[in-house]
Amino acid sequence: MDLTRFFQILLFTVLSHVVFQTASASDLSIDLNRQQQLMHLLLADCGSCHGMTLKGGLGPALTQQALEKKTDELLFVSIKNGRPGTPMPPWQPFLKDHEINWLINVLRNETWRTKK
């Protein structure tokens, strides 16, 4: 590989990383009012199937421990599109992609316990 090609690949890799990091950071910027609405949705709507303490019910547990082997991508697709053949509905009509990512972050860190 010549030096020019090497630097093109290196530049592309660095720029891709910067763009991805910027998008990820902006995804989590949700105003406080919407955060409160999302927290209510998580505890009331999700909790109605996943248990009011999110330890499971009709749907599986959504605790940090229960989710540790699940990828963010799996959680994202499950929330956005629902789970065909199960009672899990698609939340796409109600949630934007960055809000789904925010909810996944809340579940992963169990910050819903402190933001009630």
Secondary structure by P-SEA (a helix, b strand, c coil): ccaaaaaaaaaaaaaaaaaaaaaaaaaacccaaaaaaaaaaaaccccccccccccccccccccccccccccaaaaaaaaaccccccccccccccccaaaaaaaaaaaaaccccccc
